[in-house]
Amino acid sequence: MKLQISPYNTRQEEYREDPWKMLMVCFMLNQTSHKQVDQVRHEFFDRFPTPEALVATEESEIASMIKTLGFYNRRAKSWKEFSKQWMEAVEDYGTSVPISLLEKMRGVGRYALDSWKVFQLFQYDIEVDDHVLNWYVDWARQEVERLAREASPWKPMVVYYLHYKDDRHFVNNWNKRGDYVCCVMARTIGEAIEKTERIALNQQGAYHIKIMGISNGIEEWVDEEKPLTTDEEYHTKQVTALFERIKNKSI
């Protein structure tokens, strides 16, 4: 899902409509501060708006323009080679270059690959190293959840859970089987879990919550103030069946 511009307004977001420029700005940011890059990037892209323009220029001219970034001779040579490879790839794939090909191109490291996955492939569930990318990914996950909530209808959801004080109480609480399920109105699974955690943590002696499963409910069961109350046989049957499914998966 392509998202609106984030509060961080990253350089990758600024250039995400032009994948070549986005990757080039990733190269600029390698071992260089945002402040240094900002002093160069506008003039650089004015002079080299396309990979063709960069490839057609002498390395010495490129190096002179990016001297303040450091490693300028090495960068100029690497960027020209990458741009040639990019042009060849675009002939075959357009700008949707496969990640398997991209990672083999000159100068494409972890930061550029992570940026490509996040800003071109919209993969927000990956682990990234860079701290700014981490901020963005955290924001993006929350934004996707928010949008999903707004687009989804409300429906009753039953959430099965385990609550316990500490690890010593973890197994013993299975034997009580009295209040391990809530039924709430929610638009997404995440929202159902959030509501269940709020309800469950109000129980006496509950410090930790472990979500065990989710299913559809009926509106008559909904109570967003306390766990779902049913008869003992219902709890025994539901929790026993759930425990058996978990045990079978672990075998």
C-alpha positions in Angstrom: 0.0 0.0 0.0 1.4 3.3 -1.1 1.1 5.8 1.8 0.9 9.5 2.1 4.1 11.4 2.9 5.1 10.7 6.5 5.9 13.2 9.2 9.6 12.4 8.7 9.4 13.5 5.0 12.4 11.2 4.2 14.6 11.8 1.1 13.4 8.5 -0.3 9.8 9.7 -0.1 10.7 12.9 -1.9 12.1 10.9 -4.9 10.0 7.8 -4.8 8.3 8.6 -8.1 11.7 8.5 -9.8 13.3 5.2 -8.6 16.7 6.1 -10.1 16.9 9.3 -8.2 15.7 7.6 -5.0 18.5 5.1 -5.3 21.0 7.8 -6.1 20.0 9.7 -3.0 20.5 6.5 -1.0 24.1 6.3 -2.4 24.6 9.9 -1.4 23.5 9.2 2.2 25.9 6.3 2.6 28.5 7.4 5.2 27.3 11.0 4.8 25.0 13.2 6.8 21.6 14.5 5.6 22.9 18.0 5.9 25.8 17.4 3.6 23.5 15.6 1.1 21.0 18.5 1.1 23.7 20.9 0.1 24.4 18.9 -3.0 21.4 16.9 -4.2 19.3 19.7 -5.8 22.2 21.0 -7.9 23.1 17.4 -8.7 19.7 16.4 -10.0 19.4 19.7 -11.9 22.6 18.9 -13.7 21.8 15.1 -14.0 18.0 14.7 -14.2 18.3 11.2 -15.8 20.8 8.3 -15.7 21.5 9.0 -19.4 22.7 12.5 -18.4 25.0 11.1 -15.7 26.5 8.4 -18.0 27.3 11.0 -20.7 29.3 13.1 -18.3 33.0 12.8 -17.4 33.8 11.3 -14.0 35.9 14.4 -13.2 32.9 16.7 -13.6 30.7 14.4 -11.4 33.4 14.2 -8.8 33.8 17.9 -8.7 30.1 18.5 -8.0 30.0 15.9 -5.1 33.3 16.7 -3.6 31.8 17.7 -0.2 30.3 14.2 0.2 33.7 12.6 0.4 35.0 9.6 -1.6 34.1 11.7 -4.6 36.3 9.9 -7.2 35.1 6.5 -6.1 31.5 7.6 -6.0 31.6 9.2 -9.5 32.9 5.9 -11.0 30.5 3.8 -9.1 27.5 5.9 -9.9 28.2 6.0 -13.6 28.5 2.2 -13.7 25.3 1.8 -11.7 23.5 4.1 -14.0 24.6 2.1 -17.0 23.3 -1.1 -15.4 20.1 0.7 -14.4 19.4 1.8 -18.0 19.9 -1.8 -19.2 17.6 -3.1 -16.6 14.9 -0.5 -17.4 14.9 -1.7 -21.0 13.8 -5.1 -19.9 11.7 -4.4 -16.8 10.8 -0.7 -16.9 11.4 0.9 -13.5 10.0 -2.2 -11.7 13.5 -3.8 -11.5 13.4 -7.1 -9.7 15.1 -7.1 -6.3 17.2 -10.1 -7.4 18.8 -8.0 -10.2 19.0 -4.8 -8.2 21.1 -6.3 -5.5 23.7 -7.3 -8.0 24.2 -3.8 -9.4 27.2 -1.6 -8.5 27.0 0.1 -5.2 23.6 -1.3 -4.1 24.0 -2.2 -0.4 21.7 -3.0 2.5 20.5 0.6 2.9 19.5 1.0 -0.8 17.8 -2.4 -0.9 15.8 -1.7 2.3 14.8 1.6 0.9 13.7 -0.1 -2.4 11.6 -2.6 -0.5 10.0 0.0 1.7 9.4 2.9 -0.8 9.0 1.0 -4.1 7.6 -2.4 -3.0 5.7 -1.0 0.0 7.0 -3.8 2.3 6.6 -2.4 5.9 7.0 -5.7 7.7 10.8 -6.0 7.1 13.6 -5.4 9.6 15.8 -2.4 8.7 19.1 -1.2 10.1 19.0 2.5 9.5 17.4 4.5 12.4 15.4 6.9 10.1 14.1 3.9 8.1 13.1 2.3 11.4 11.1 5.4 12.3 9.4 5.4 9.0 8.6 1.6 9.1 7.1 2.0 12.6 5.0 4.9 11.4 4.0 3.0 8.2 2.8 -0.1 10.1 0.6 2.1 12.3 -0.7 4.0 9.3 -1.6 0.8 7.4 -3.5 -0.4 10.5 -5.3 2.9 10.8 -6.4 2.9 7.1 -7.5 -0.7 7.4 -9.6 0.2 10.4 -11.2 3.1 8.6 -12.0 0.9 5.6 -13.3 -2.1 7.5 -16.8 -2.7 8.8 -17.4 -3.2 12.6 -18.1 -6.8 13.5 -18.1 -8.9 16.7 -14.8 -10.8 17.3 -14.0 -13.4 19.9 -10.4 -13.3 21.2 -9.0 -16.2 23.2 -6.1 -15.3 25.5 -4.1 -16.4 28.5 -3.3 -14.0 31.4 -0.8 -14.6 34.1 1.4 -12.9 36.7 4.7 -14.5 35.7 6.0 -17.6 34.0 5.3 -19.7 37.1 1.6 -19.0 36.7 1.6 -19.6 32.9 0.7 -23.3 32.9 -1.5 -23.2 36.0 -3.8 -20.6 34.5 -4.8 -23.1 31.8 -6.5 -25.1 34.5 -8.9 -22.3 35.6 -10.6 -21.9 32.2 -13.0 -19.3 33.5 -12.3 -16.0 31.9 -10.0 -16.5 28.9 -12.2 -15.1 26.2 -13.6 -11.7 25.2 -16.1 -10.6 22.6 -15.7 -7.1 21.3 -16.8 -5.0 18.3 -13.7 -4.3 16.1 -12.8 -3.4 12.6 -9.5 -5.3 12.5 -7.8 -8.1 14.3 -5.3 -5.6 15.8 -8.2 -3.5 17.2 -9.8 -6.6 18.7 -6.6 -7.5 20.4 -6.1 -4.0 21.8 -9.6 -4.0 23.3 -9.2 -7.5 24.7 -5.8 -6.6 26.3 -7.5 -3.5 28.0 -10.3 -5.7 29.3 -8.1 -8.6 30.4 -5.5 -6.5 32.2 -8.2 -5.2 34.5 -8.6 -8.7 35.9 -7.1 -9.3 39.3 -3.6 -10.7 39.2 -3.2 -10.3 35.4 0.1 -8.7 34.4 0.8 -10.4 31.1 -1.5 -11.3 28.2 -0.8 -13.9 25.6 -3.3 -14.0 22.6 -4.1 -17.5 21.7 -6.6 -17.2 18.9 -9.4 -15.2 17.3 -12.7 -16.1 15.7 -16.0 -14.5 14.7 -18.6 -13.8 17.4 -22.2 -12.7 17.6 -23.5 -9.3 18.7 -25.3 -10.8 21.7 -21.9 -11.8 23.2 -20.3 -8.4 23.0 -19.3 -6.8 26.3 -16.4 -4.4 26.1 -16.1 -4.0 29.9 -15.4 -7.6 30.9 -14.6 -11.1 29.7 -17.2 -13.1 27.9 -19.3 -15.0 30.4 -20.5 -18.5 29.3 -21.0 -21.8 31.0 -18.1 -23.9 32.3 -18.6 -26.5 29.6 -18.2 -23.9 26.9 -14.9 -22.7 28.4 -13.6 -26.2 28.9 -14.4 -27.2 25.3 -13.0 -24.1 23.7 -9.8 -23.9 25.7 -9.1 -27.6 25.6 -9.5 -27.6 21.8 -7.3 -24.6 21.4 -4.6 -26.1 23.7 -4.6 -29.3 21.6 -4.2 -27.3 18.4 -1.2 -25.5 19.8 0.3 -28.7 21.2 -0.1 -30.5 17.8 1.6 -27.6 16.0 4.6 -27.9 18.2 5.1 -31.6 17.6 
